[in-house]
Each structure stands twice: as structure tokens, then as C-alpha cells.
Amino acid sequence: MLRRTIGRLNRETSVVMFGAASLGQVTQQEADASIRFAREHGVDHFDTAASYGDAEVRMGPIISGIRDDIFLATKTGQRSKQGAKEEIYRSLERMGVSSVDLLQLHAVGSMDELDRCTEKGGALEALLEAQQEGIVKAIGITGHGHEAPKVHLEALRRYPFATVLLPLNYFMYSLPEYREAFDALMEEAGKQQAAVRAIKAIAKAPWAVGAERTYATWYEPFDEQRVIDACVQFILSFPGLSGFATAGDIHLFPKIVDSVERFGDMGAEEAQRILSSIPGYTTVFGAPTSIA
């Protein structure tokens, strides 16, 4: 399993971040099997959130027993200090652990959301207190949508977040405005040694109206191995990226791990040829859909 360092945390983990949204609506037996598969294949970076249904509960039985062997991250979607503080302690209780390596402000994709998190009495204050208490080792921020790079750039100007987590895939990076904003974020993150990590690496498009949703993802994912290989080739070849979160479906996870284990077998030109010729490939966030 390919490993990279998480910015200034100086912690090396698998580039594959186990996206625990995949555990939100599965049985305990399915969750246990998926986590064991991850560990057997060298995945030691687990990323969850308080809002992922029962994901934290499903993780608990195994994660609590291997806590010292993994990098554990969760998120709070609360915007007030009090709400975030309550959610942090609830997450620890649900997972059966006494601390997490990373606590992230979740889904901060607009300046308004950022203002709410960073104002007096906002959620960031709760994370800072939790860090002082030793139950949170580092603080990060995540965001969805096409404004995320701009918002996270401003976030890094307000507070030195250790990590940022936001959308990146071949299509989104082909959009001129997104590419420009993402590059600016990468430049500032590099200066601060903040780790940049990606989501939506294998997102294809929004589900079509009336389509059968064959995966537990809110968007239609790629599921053909060759296309997933191309997506992974693009993501892991991106300069400065420390890792990416897997799609929120346990059935896609083995395919993604397989692609990472074979990273480099597919050349950049072949990956681009595959991804640039896929009909219906677009953004899942409803922004402009033209490729530069």
C-alpha cells in the first residue's frame, strides 16, 4: 500500500483513506468485514463523521481495539461551540476511543459557513479546547462544492488548519475556475505544510432522475475497474496530494484498493484518454459543466 506523509503532522499513513460513510447503513458484520479487508491491505487511515448515520458505532468494535495502530479522523458538522463540543464527546463514546488524531470542521463549503465556524462562540473554539484537553491531536477542515477551494484558502488565512479535505477529480480540475482556485489553495497549503486530501475521486455524475441507485452513494460513481484505475492514476499523480477518501460504498472499496496497489501500471496519457472520453462525466455539485 502506497504511503504518504500528512503535511506538518509528520505522520505517514496509507494514501487510501477508508471513507467510513460506507458504514452508515450496513450491518455490523458487513462493517467488520470491510474494516478487516482494509487492514489486511495496509489501510491505516480511517475517516468518519458524526453525521454518517451509524458509521462511528459500526467502527467501534474493531477500531477501539486497534486504536494505536491507525490514524483516526472524524468530523463535526455543528457550527456552535456548545454543539460541536457535545458532538465531539459523543463521537468518542460511539467509537469507544479516548482521542482522535484529527477532528475536522465538516462541510464548510461557503464563506457564510466559515464565518459561523470561526466567529466568537463558533465550532472552532470547541475544537481548540478539545485539542488542549488532549482528546483531539490536530484540527482540519472539509468542504463540498465548487466554492470549497476558495473557502479553504480563506480558512487557512484565518487559522493554520493541519489538513484540508475537498473535491478533486479529473472533470472538476478541467473546469478553469475550479482549477485556478484549487491551485491557489495548493500553493498556500504548501507554504503552511497543511495536508491536502481529496474526496469524490471516482464520482461520475448526479444520479439520473428515476435511475436505480445501485450503490450507497448520493452520486453515481464509476464502477468499471479500468475507469477507477484511471481516476486513481489522476488523483495519486497530483503534486502535493497526501491521500484521498474512498467512495461511500463497501462494494466499491476493494476495487479502489486494487487500483492503488497497481498505481503506476497505467500511464498518465492513457488515464487522460480514458477520462476525457467518457460520456456523461460531469460534476456532482451542479456547477458549470464545460471542460476547458
Secondary structure by P-SEA (a helix, b strand, c coil): cbbbbccccccccccccccccccccccaaaaaaaaaaaaaacccbbbbccccccccccccccccccccccbbbbbbccccaaaaaaaaaaaaaaaccccccbbbbcccccaaaaaaacccccaaaaaaaaaaaccccccbbbbbccaaaaaaaaaaaaccccbbbbbbcccccccaaaaaaaaaaaaaaaaacbbbbbccccccccccccccccccccccccccaaaaaaaaaaaaaccccccccccccccaaaaaaaaaaacccccaaaaaaaaacccccccccccccccc
